[in-house]
Amino acid sequence: VLTVLVFYFLAREMFSVPAAQVGTFLLAVSRWHVNFSRIAFVDNMLVPLFEATAIYFLWRGLRDGRRLDFLFAGLSFGLGFHTYLGYRVFPLVMGLYLFHLVFSKKGLIRKRLRGLAIFALATFMTLSPLALYAVQKPQIFVRRAEAASVQQDIDREGSYRPLLENVRKSLLMYNREGDPRARHNLPHEPMLDGLSAIFFGLGLGYSMLRWRHDRYFLLVAWLFLGLLPGILSLADSNPHSLRTLGNVPVVFLLMSAFWDRAWVTYAPWLRGRRRRYLSAGVAVILALSCWSNFDTYFNQQASHESVYYDFDPVPTAAGEFVKVHGQDNLVLISQALTNHSDLKFIPYGIPFADLDLNAHLPLRQEVDADVIYVLELSHASLVPRLQSLYPGGDYVEHLDRYGRTMFYTYMVTQQQVMATQGLRAAYYQGRGLDQPPALERVDRELDFSWDEPPLPPPFSALWQGSLYVPAYGSHTFVVEATGRATLRVGAELELTVDGGREEKSIILPAGFHPIEVEAVQEREGGHLRVSWVRPWVEEEVVLSDVLYVPKLYGHGLLGMYRAGTTWDGEPAVRQLDPFIAPNDVLSASSYSIEWLGKIYIPLSGPYAFGTVSDDGSYLYLDGQLVVDNGGHHGDVYREGRIQLEEGFHDIRLLYFQDGGGRKIELYWTPPGNPHSQVPPEQLFPPGVELTIPPPLPTPVPATLPTPPASATAIGGVAFEGSWGELGDGPGQFKEPRGVAVSLEGTVYVADTGNGRVLVFDASGEFLKQWGQGVLAEPFDLALDGHGQLYVVDPGHDRLFVYSADGELLSGWGEGWWLFDPRGVGVDQDGYVYVANTGGSVVLRVSPQGEVVSQYGSLGSGEGQLNQPTDVAVDDEGNLYVVDTDNARVQVFDSEGRYLRQWPISPANTFESPHIVWGMSGLLFLTDPEMGQVWVYDEQGKAVAFWGEKGSQEGQFSKPIGVGFDQRVSVYVADTYNHRIQKFQLSR
């Protein structure tokens, strides 16, 4: 609002009142300006305000000579530096304008030297604190500008093409194609409505013709210099309406310039009825502009899917949920949600707590209200555990407006929480436990008086459950009984008393331990009491706050906690952790955790392990480093692969936290199972009995597109043959993943596990092999029209180029910021498209090996990508990108503009779906999780599918790569069956 007000006074100073009114109205209804005002990017929105204010007062000061105007101009100009860094180009505007005045209005600058000195002094007063900071810490001051500089693109490509592209995009952002970011704009929509764009263009043209006049020179210089923050930033971020927000006043001043010229030209002829007609016409024009902005912003933009997702609907909905339910319930929320500002702002003043897996599953506190767990999507595996701990809880899956899951909630009543606390008690008639119990119940403490016994004496009793030890150290257990009683804690402590009092000490790590008490009472009267002496706590009865009915011990890892980030020295805390989580038991900003134990491997075969951590983490299995996720960084996922035999293996997981955000999660991908967090049941701390856990649960069937009536299993698709077996000899495979077929029918296979490329004829006859010693993990490959083979290798983060004869021509990727690229495709013009999976973008590479553009950015909206794993190109140059973590295929045109999408089955990025463009405009897509191949038309309609899980003909174990030849045959890399299968299609 302030910017609109200041703009009106500035426009009235520069132009006629009617022109100022029209320009101000167009600014007030502009969705560009309204959008950022409503987002409330305060530092950004202050840029146009301080620019307009500085120009307004400087204009008045130069005209009238009033010192107060110069003072306010300098204060405004200096304060502007404390806003967004895009303001830093504005001094160029002011400097060029004053320099122009030296020639266009000779003598004016000399006449106003005192006023300009006041302007400079006021600027110095407001700018000096920031200037001092910039001098003292120059690297911090320029860090953001350097990080977003187009120089990175220039250096990478070795040319100024990215800079020229930025110039082109920035010049066209107002009337042709605007900011693609859904948070800033309706993606790719011009920043101005159609009518405003016309007035802007006419005003700019007129101003450029009159550039010798000081006011028009100011407007032209302001506009073009104001584009520099966008032009000089990274190429993939342009056009950028936020970085160029300082141009808001000048864009609408140029519209006022047009209307001012029109008013001056036609005002003499406007008398009486003509003026009323013109006023009505102008009102209609302004109303149309207003409606256009209103419709685009409140209808199209507000209902646009990518806009919806770019405004973080998940934490927003979670915040609203807490606001409604947090006052009367104890709300425990996954930290991935609580880290967002929405959870701090929306339910402000309403209490909630971060979910601590090792403290809240089960709850280890007395509660006076019902409890609601709010779980992020990655915590879906906790739902069955909650249902096991608290049967009968209320489970709800919260969906967004598009039917996608946002988060889960599980509500537990106060009574259900209390039902888990205590020990299972079984009372037997007589002196033995060999008969069925006469009475079963839950006892909440180990302190009994037998004056009113539960059964007539003699009777026996057995209490079993879990004991929670809050802190590592020496614990002394005391048993007092008038009869015979035995206490067992874990495998280390057994204490028996036969009338009287006995005690025994043991060193225990914090965490859950099995506890069992067995007693025989011969007569009425007497008592049984179990108490303990904990570190720093005097003797007390073992009560329900540390006793639990469910079996909570025996799984997880032993965690050793140390101050500092190097895992050196004696641990300050030792505890048994059922869950791998960034437990801050030391209450320090910098600490390290070392987890030790065993992991049970249910099947022999290749495993992928990964950690998500903030800061660093390392995973060792049997002493071998498998995952290196070290260093100081934010929330980063890295994985490694290892061949493991069925059975128990040593595991060591290191994690350190050095301030800021904190996170550590351990993932795996067992053969034939989906990517998931390692279940606690597979982990065993040192010293416990190693028992084979239950089989891994059968993977939940993936949600598939509903096949049309014409979609059938194998029938129109005929199995033609297969070749290959596990091994490293000629024609043998170890987890082949990529397939490409030449026009002549030569089949090229990425033999991933053996680090090579194998070549076959169309019948499967082995021809040759290459790549050993060069390739580390060839994952996918593609052929161009000249027979050159492009092999993408995530092991080296490189794209290797081979001739048709296997001669290595080049290794591309230096400076491309490749991170685990999984897919590659080539178009008819020889341009190569790389699915840079870890970077969540697709790179377009020229035949000469230069990255010319990239498509997508991290996210879940339209045109955004999350771990893309493959790309196919049709005859029109349209791209079909397998957006794996978003479980969809997205289609882009040849310029990278989003066109459409359709859903596919969920999968992980290591066993990832791949796609190929085939006959008659059809696309063939593998579905590794379901063991199928799907066929789609170019609009995303499923027209056929075939396959199922297995090892017989036409069955698959993780089909990944897929190729197509001119003989209407499809070749599928049947990865874990270590073979290629060939199918004949009927036209």
N, C-alpha and C positions, 0 to 999 in steps of 0.2 A: 504493500500500500504506500509506504514512504517513497519507494522508487517511482511509482506512478505520479505521486504528488510533485516530487522534485522535477520529474520529467516535464510535467505541464508547464511549470514556471520556466524551465530551460527552453522548451519549444516556443513559449510565448516571447522570450527574449530574442530568439533567433528568427522567428517567423511571425506571420499574422496570427491573430487570435483564432480565426476559424481553422487554420492549418494546425495550430497547436491542439485545438479541441479534437480534431479528427485523429491526429497521431496519438494523443493520450487515450482516446477510446480504443483504438486498435491495440495499443499496448495493454490496456486493462483487460481486454478479452482474449489476449494471445495465450494459447495453451502452453506455448514454450515457457513463457514467464510464469503463468499460473502453476504449471507442473512443479517447477523448482521452488516456488513459494510454498506450495502445500507439502512438499517433501521436507522443507525446513532445513536445507543445507545452509546454515546461517552464514558461515564464512564465505560461501560461494555467492549467496544472494546479496551480501554487502558490497560485492565488487561493482555491479551496475549502480548501486546507490551512491557509493563514494565517488565513482567516476562522474556521474551526472552532477553531483553536488559540487565537486571541484571545478568542473567546467562552468557551471552556472555562476558561482561566485567569482571565478577568474574573469569570465566574460563581463560581468557587471563591473568588476574592479578596473579592468582595462578601459571600459567605456566611460565610467563616471569618476574613477580615481579615488573612490572611498577606501580608506585603509581597512575598515572593518570587513569589507568584501575580500580583500587580499588575505586578511587573517583567517577568515572562515575557509577560503579556498585552500590555503596551506594546511590547515588542520585536517580538512577532508582528504586532501591529497596524501598526507603523511599517514593518516589512519588507514587508508586503503591498503598499505603495505602489510598490515596485520591481518589481512583476510586471505583469500585463496591465492596460490602462487601465480595464477593466470594474470593477476593484477600487475605483475612485474614488467609487463610490456607497456603499460600505460604511460610511464615516464617518457617513452619514445614518442608517444602521441603528443604529450604536452610540449616536449622539446621541439619537435618538428613544427608544431603550431606557432610557438613563440619565434622560432627561426623564420617561418614564413612571414610573420608580422613585420619583421625587420625590413622586408622588401615590399610587402603589399600595403603597409601603413607606415611609411617612413616617419620617423620621429616619435612614434607612439611608445616604443619600448624605452627610449631615453626619457620620455616624459613621465613614465610610470616606474622609474627605477626604484623610488622609495617604497612604492607599493609592492613591487616584486621582491624587494629585500624583506619586507614583512612576510610575504608569501614563503620565501626561502627559510626564514627563521621559524615560522610556524611549522613548516614541513620538518625541519630539523628537530624541533621539540617532540613531535609525535613519532618520528621515524627513528630517533637515536637509540632507544632501548633495543629495537630489533636489529639495527645496524651494528650495535655493540655485540649482540649475540652472534650475528653473522661473521664478525671479525674473529670472535673467540672460538666459534665452532663452525668453521666454513664447510666442513664435510657434511655435517648434519643439515646445514642450511640448504645445500644444493642436492642432498641425497635423493629426494623425491624427483626433482627435475632430471637428474641423471638416469634414474631408474626407468623413467618413462620416455627417454629421449629417442627420437628417430635415428640418431646416430648408430644405435645398435643394429637397426635394419640396414642402414647404409653399409656398415662394416661387414655385415653378414653377406650381403649380396654383391658387395664390391662395386656398387653403382649408386647414383642418386635417384634411381627410379622410385624408391619408397617416398622420398621427399616430394617428388613431382606428383605422385599419386595423392599424397596428402593435400597438396595445393588444389588439385582438381576436385577432390571430395569436399574440401572445405568451401570452395567457391560455389559448389552446387547444393550445399546443404539447405539453403533457404527455400529454393523453389523446385528442386528435382528429387534429391534423395537425402534424407536427413539421418540423424543419429540412429544407429541400429539397436542401441541399448533400450531394453524394455522399461527400465527404470526412468530413463530420460525422455522417452518419446514412444509414440506408436511406431514400432520398428520400421525404419527406412522411410517413414512418411516425412515429406518436407517440413521444415520447422515452421514455415508460414503457411497459412491457408491460401487458397488460390488468388483471392482478390488482394490480400496484403502482399503477396509475392509480386503481383503486377505493379502495385504502387511502389514497392521497394525497388524493383528494377528500373522503373521510370525515374524515380528520385535519384538513384545511383547514376544513371546515364546523364541526367541533367547536371548533377554535382560534378561529374568528371569533366563535362564540357566547361563548367565554370570554375575549374580548380584554382584559377588565379585569385579568385575572391576568397578572403580568409575563412568565411564560415563554411564554404563548400570544400575548401582544402582540408579543414578540420574534419569534416565528415568522412571524406575519402580516406584520409590517413588513419583515422580512428577505426574505420571498418577493416581495412586491410592489415593494419598492424594488430588489430584485435583478433585476427584469425591465427596469429603466430602460436599461441599456446596449443592449438590443435595441430597446426602444420608441423610443429617441431616435436610432436609426441609420437609414440609408436604407431606404425602404419596400420596395424590391425585395430586400432582404437578410433580411427577416423571414419566419418566426420564425428566430432565430439562436441555436443551442444553444451556440456557443462564447463569444459575448459575454455570455451569461447563465450561464456555467459556475459563477459564484459561488453560484448557487442550488442546487448539488448537495447540500450538507449540509442545507439547510433543507427541501428536498423530502422527503428521507428522514427527517428529524426529524419532519415532519408525519405520515409513516406510523407512526413510533414513537409519536406522540401518540395515534393511533387505537388501536394495540395496547395502549398503556398504559391507556387508558380501558376497553378490553375486559377487560384483565387485572384491573384494580381492581374492575370490576363483577361478573365471574364467578368470580374466584378463590375466594371463600368457598364456592361450591358445587362446587368441583373437588376431590374427594377420591378417592384410590385409583384404581379402574378408570376413572372419569370423566376423571381427569387424564391417564391413559395414552392414552385415546381422543382427547382434545383434542390432546395432544402429537403423536399420529400424524396427526391431521387438519392441524395446523399444518405438520408436516413435508411432507405431501403438497402443501399450498398453496405452500410455499416451493420445493419441487421443481418444481412446475409453472411457477412464476415463473422459476426458474433455466433450465428447459428452453426456455421461451419466449424468453428473452434469448439463450440459446445458439443456438437455431435461427435467430432473426432475424439475429444477428451473424455466426455462422460459416457458415451455410448461405445464407440469402437475401442478406445484405449482401455477403458475401465473393464470391458468384458473380454479383452484379449488374453489368451491363455499365457503367453510368455510374460506379459505385464503382471498378471496375477502371481506367477511363480517368482518373479524378480523382486517382489515386495515381501518376501519371506513369510508366506502364509502359515507355515508350520509353527514357528515360535509365536507368531501373533495369535493363532488359535489356542496354543498352549497357555499363553498369557491370559487370554479371555477365560479359559477353563479354570485357571487358578483363581481369577478374580471372582468367579461365581462360587467355586467350591472350597476355596482355601480358608474361609473364615470359620467354617464349622468342622473342618477335617484336617488331619495331618497329611499334607501333600508332599510326596517325595518325587523329585523330577530328575531325569537323566541329565547329566552335566552338559551334554551337547546342546540341550535346550536352554539350560539356565545361563550358559555363557552369552546368550543373545540379549541385547538391550531390551527387547520387548518384554522379557520376563522380569526385568527390573522396573519397567515403566508402567505397563498396563495394570499389573496387580499391585501397584505401589502401596505399601503399608500392610499388605496381607501376607502373613508368614508362609513360607514354604522352605523346604530343605533340599540340598543336592542329594541325589541318590548315591549312597555309598554301598556298593554291592556287598562288601564284607561286613558291614554294620547293620544293614537293613534287610538282609535275606538270611535268616528271619530277623524281625525286629528285636533288638536287644534293649528295649526300654519300655517303661510303663507308659501306656497311652490312655488318654481320657476322652478320645474321640475316634471315629472311624479313620481308616488310613487309605489314601489313594496313591497308587504308584502311577506316575506318568512316564511312559517309556518311549524313547526314540526308536526308530525303525531297526537300528542295529541291535537293539535289545529284545527283539522278538523272541529269541530263544529263552528269555527269562519267563515268558508267560507260562509254559508248562511247569517250570519250577515253582512259580507262585501258586499255580493251581494245585500242585502237589503239597505245598506247605499249608495253603489255606483253601481247602476244598470249599466250593460254594461261593467263592468270591465273584464279584460282578466284573466280567471282562467286556470291554468295549473297544472296537476298532474305529477310530475317528477318521472320516474321509473328508477330502476337500471337495470343492464344487465340481471337480472333474472326475470324482470317484476314486482318486488315488489316496492311499493311506498316508495320513500325516503322523500320527502317533497312536499309541495304545494306552489304555488306562485299565487298571485292575484295582477294584475297591474291596477292602477287607474291613469287616466290622470289628469293633473293639472286642467282642466276645470271641471272634475267630482268632484274633491275635493272642488272647489269653489262653485259648485252647492249645496252643503250641508250647506253652511254658509249663515246666514241671517235668516229671518222669512218669513213664508208663509203669503202673504198679499191678502186680498179679499176686493175689493172696490164695494160699492153698491150705486145705484142711489137713492137719497132721504135720509130720516132720520132714517131708520130702517134696520135691517138685515134679514127681513123675506122674501125677494125676492132673486132669484138667483143672484150671484155677476155679475156685468157688466164687471169686470176686475179682473184677478188673476195674480199674479207675485210673485217674491221673492225680498224683500227689504233687503239690506245688512246693514242698520243702521237705528236707530230711530231718525232721524233728517231731517225734511221735511219743505220745503218752499212751500206755496200754491199759489205763484205768477203764476205758471203754473200748475194748479191742474190736476190730472189724469182724473177726470170727472167734468162736469159742476156742480157747487154748486146748491143746497145743496147735499152733498154726505156723506156717512158713510164708515168707514174702520175698518177692524179687522185684527190684526197681531197675529199670534200664532206660537209657537215653543218652543225651549229649550234654557235656559239661563245657561251658565257655570259660576259658581262662583269659582274663582281660590283659594281663601283662606278663612278659617273660620274666622268669626268675625262679627262686626256690619257693616251693609251696609245701606247707606242712598240713597233712590231713589227720584229723582226730576222729576216732570212733568211740562213742560211749554207748554201752548196751547192758541191759540186765540179763539178756540171753546171749546166744551165739550170733555173731554178725561178721560178714566179710565185705570189704570195700575193694573194688578194682577200678583203677583209673588207667586206661590205655593198657599197654602190654608191660609197662614198667613197674606199676605199683599194685601190690596186693597187701591188704592190711586186715588181719583177723583178730577179733576180740571175743572172749568167752566169759562175759560178765566182767565189767570194769571199764577201763579207759586205756586205749593204745593210740600211738601216733607215729607217723612216718613222713619223712621229707623226700621230695623229688624235685628236680629242675624241669620245668615245663615251658615250652614256647607258648606264646599267646595263641588263641584260637580254640577250635572245638576238639574235644577229646571224648572217647567213649567212657561212660561211667556205669557201673553196675554195683548194686548193693544186694546182698543176700542175707536173710535173717531168719532165725527160728525163735519163737517165743513160747515158753513152756507153761506160763501161768498168767493170770490177770495181774495188772499192776506192772510197774517198771517203765522203762522207756528205751528209745533208740534215738541217738542224735549223731549226725555227721556234721562236723564243722571243719573249717580250714583257716590257716594263717597265710595270707597272701603278702607279696612284697608291699611294705609300707601300710599294711592293714592289719589290725588286731584280729584275734580269733573271733569268728562269727559262724553262725549256722549257714550251711549251703542252701540258699533260697532259690525261688523261681526265676529271679532275674539272671541267673546263670545256668539254669536247667531247662532243657528243651526236649520235647517228645520226639520230634523227627530225628532220624540219623543224619547228622550234619558233619561227621568226622570221616577221615579216611581218604578224602579226595582233596585235590588242590596241590599247592606247592608250599614249601617252607620259604618264607620271605625273611631276608636279613636286611635291616634298614640301617643306613649310615648317614651321618652328616657329610655334606660335600658331594661332589659329582664323580668320584673316581673309584668307588667300591673298595677303598683301602681301609685298613684298620679293623678293630674289633667292632662288630655290629652293636649299635645302641639298642636295637629292638630285634627280637626274633619272634615271628608269629606264623601260624598256619593260615594261609590265605586260600579259601575255596575259589576265589575269583581273582583273575589278573586285572588289577586296577591301580590307578595312581594314588594309593592310600597315603595320606599325609600324616602318618602317626607321629612324626617328629615335630609337627607344627613349624616347619622351616620352609623358607622359599627355595633353598637348594638342598637336595638330598638325593640319595641313590638307593636302589633296591636291587638285591640279588635273589632271584628265586631258584631253588634247587629241588630236584625230585626225579620222578620217572614219568614217562608218557607211554601209554599203551597204544601201539600201532595195530589196528584191527586186521589190516590186509597188507600183504607184501606188494610193493609196487612204487611208482613215482608219487611223491607228495610235494605239494606246494605249501610253504609256510610263509606267513607275513605278519608284520607288526604295524599297527597304527600308533604312532607315539608323538608326543610333544613334551620334552625334547627327545633325546636320543635313546636308542635301544639296540640290543644285539641278542640274537638267539643262537644257542649252541645245542646241537644234538650229538650225543656220543662224542663230545669234545670237538666236533667240527662246526665251524661258523657257517650257519645256513642263511641268516638274515642279518645284513649290515644296514641298520637304520640310524647310524650314529650321527653325532654333530648337534649343534644348537639349531633348532628349527621349529616351525609350527607343526600343525597336524599333518603328518606325512605318512603315507603307506608305502612300504617296500616289502618285496617278497624274494624268496629264494626257493630252489628246488633240490630235492635229495631223494635217492632211492633207499627205501627202508624195508626191512624184513618184519614180518608179523612178530609181535612180542613187545617186551618192555625195553625202553631205551632211556638213557640218561638225558635229562633236559636241564639246561641252565639259561635263564633269561635275565638279562641285565637292562636296567632302565635308570635314567637320571632325569631330574627336574631341576632347572636352574632359573626359576622365576617365570612369571607370565602364565599362559595357559598350560594345562597338564592333561595328559592322556596316554594310556597304554592299553592296547588290546592285542590279543594273540589270535591269529586266524590260521586255518589250514584248509586244504582241499584234498581229501583222501580219494583214492581211485574210485570212480563211479559215484561220488557224492559231491554235493554242491559246496561251494566256498562258504565257510561259516566260522564263527568263533570256536575255538577248541573247547569242547564241553568239559566242565570240571570233573566229570566221571572218568575221563581219560587220564587225569593227572593224579599222581600219588606223591605225598611228601616222604622224605627219608624216614625209614624206621617202621613204616606201617606194613601190614600184611598186603601183599600184592595179589589182588584178585581180578580176574578178567571181567571187565565191565560188560553190561548188556550190549548186544549188537547196536551199532549206530541206527538211529531211526530211519525208516524208509523215506527217501526224499519226498517232500510234498509235491504232487504233480503240478507242473507249471501250468499257468493259465494260458491257453492257446487261443489264437483267433478261431472263431467258429467257422469250420469249413463249409463252403457252399455245397449245394446238392451235387454239383458236378465233381467235387473233390473225392477221390477214391484212394484206396491203398494200392499196392502194386497190382497192376493189371494193364493199364495203358503204358506203364513203365516196366520194362522187362529186364530182369537181371541177365547180364551178358557174361560176366566173369570177374575174377579177382586175382590178385597176385601179391606176394610178399609174405614174410613171416618175421618173427622177432629175431634180430641178430645184427651183426655189423659187416656181414659179407656182401658181395655183389648181389643186388636185387633184394636184400633184406632190409628191414626197417626197424627203427626204434622210435615209436610215437611220431609217425609222419603227420604233418599238419597242413602243408600248403600244396596245391596242385595248380598247374598251368598247362594248357594244351595249345600247340601251334596249329597253324592252318593245315599243315601236312599231317597232323595227327601225332606228333611227337609229344610225349607226356613227361613233364618235369615235376619232380616231387621234392618238397623240402623235408628231408629226413632229419627232423629236429633233434632227436635224441643222439644221433651219430654225428651231428654237425657237418652235414654235407648235402649236396643236391644229386639225386639219382635221375637218370634219363632212360625212358622206355619207349618202345614203339606202341602203336595203338592197341596191340594185342597183349601187352605186358611183357614183351621180350626185353630183357635188360640190355642196354646199349653202352652206357658209360656212367662215370660219376666224377664229381669235382667238388672243390671247396674245402677239403680237409686241410686243417691248419690255418685256414683263413676265417671260416665261418664258425661262430660259437653256438648259435642257437637259431638257425634259419627257420623262420616261422611262416612266411608267406612269400609268394613269388608271382610275377606277372610278366607277360611278353609284350613287346611293342611290335609295330608293323615290319620292322627290319630284322626281327628275330632276336633282338637283345633281351636278355633276361634280367629282371630286377628282383633282387632277393633282400627282403627286410629281415634284419637280424637284431632282435632286442638284446641279445647277449652282448653285442658291441654297441648298441644304439647307432647302427649304421644302415645305409642302403647300398648294397653292393651291386655292381653292374657287370654282367658277363656277356660275352659274345655267344652266338649259337653253338660254338665249338667248345665253350667252357673256358675261354681266355678271360681272366680278370681284367676288365677295362678301367674300373674306377671304384672307389669307395667313398660315397657321399655321406654327409651328415655333420661334418665339422661346423660348429656354430649354429646348427639348426635347433638346438635344445631338444633333441629327441630323448624320449623317456619311455622305454619299453614299447616301441612301435610294433603293432601286431598285423597290420594289413597293408596291401599295396594294390593299386590299379593303374592302368594306362589308358589314355583316350586315343582317338584316331589321329590326333596331331602329334602324338609322341609325348604329351605332358604326363608326368607321373604324379599320382596322388598317394600320399602316405598317411595312413591312420596312425597318428602319434598318440597312442593310447594313454600313456601317463600324462601327456600334456593336454588331453581333451580337445585336440584340434585336428583338422585334416590339412596337410600341407600340399600345395600345388607346386610342382617342380618342373622347370623347363627341361627340354632334352639336353641342355648343356649343364644341367646340375645346379641351377640357381632356383632358390625358393622365390616364386613370384607372387604368391598370395597364400593366405590360409583362411580356412572356413571354420566357424564355430568358436565358442568360448565355453568355459566350464559353467554348467547349469542344467536345468531341466526344462526350460522354456523352449518355445519354437526357435529353431536355429542354434540352440545351445547343445553342447555335447557333454557327456560324462563317460569317459573311458571308451571311445570309439575303437572298434577292433577290425573293421574292414571297410572297403569302399569299392563300388563298381560304377562304371561310366557307360551310359547308353550312347546311341548313335547321334543324339542331339547335344551331347555334352553334359547332360544332367547327371548329377552325382547321387548315388544311393549309399548312404552311410549307415553302417550297423552301429547304432548308439547303445552299446551293450548295457551299461549300468542304468540307463533310462528305459531299457527293455522295449526298444522300438527301432524302426528304420526311418531315417529322415531323408527327404529328397531336397536337393538344392539345384538351382539352375546353374548354367555355366559361369555366371558372374558371382556365384556364392549366395544368391538370395534364397531364402527358405520358401519351399513350395508346399509340402505336405508331409505327413507321417502316417505310420500304422504300427500297431503293437506287435511284439514278438515275445517268445518265451524268455523269462529271466535266465541269465547265465553268468558265469564269471569270466574274467578277461583272459585267463590262461587257457581254459577250455572254451573258446569263444566262437560264436556264430560267424560264418563267413558267407560272402555273397558273390555271385557272378552274373553278368548279363548274358542271356542266352538267346535262343531262337524266338522269332515272332514277338519280340518285345517282352519276353518273360524273364523273370529273375529267379534264380535258384539260391535258396538260403538254407544253410545247415542249422539244425537244432540239436546241439550236443547233449543237452540235459534229457531230452525225450528220445534221442536216438532216431531222428527223422530228418528228411529233406523236404522242404516246402517250396512250392512254386507259386509265384505271385505275378499278376500283371503289373504294369507300370504305375497303376493307381493304388496298388496295395491290396487288391482283391486276391484272396487265396483261391487258386484254381485247381491245385492238386497237392498231394503229399504222399510220401511212402516211407517205410522203415519202422523198425521197433528195436528195442534193446535186445542184444544177444550177440552170438558169434556165428550164426548160420548165414547162408546166402541171403542177402537183402536185409540182414540185421546189422546193427551198429553198436559199437562201444565208443561213445564220444566222437561222432563224425564232426570234423572241423573244416578242413579245406574242401573246396568244390571247384571243378573245372568243366568246361563245355567245349566240344569240338564241332566242326562243320558237318559231321556225319550224324548229328543229332544224338550224340552220346554224352552222358554225364559221368564224370569221374569224381569219386568221393574218397577223401582221406579218412579211413576208418581207424582213428588214432590209436586206441588202446587194443584193437585187434591187430595192429601193426600190419596193415595191408591197404591196398587200393581196390575199391570196388567200382565196376563199370556197369552202367545201365543204358539201355537203348530206349529212346522215347518214340512214341508214335505221334506223327504230326496231326 
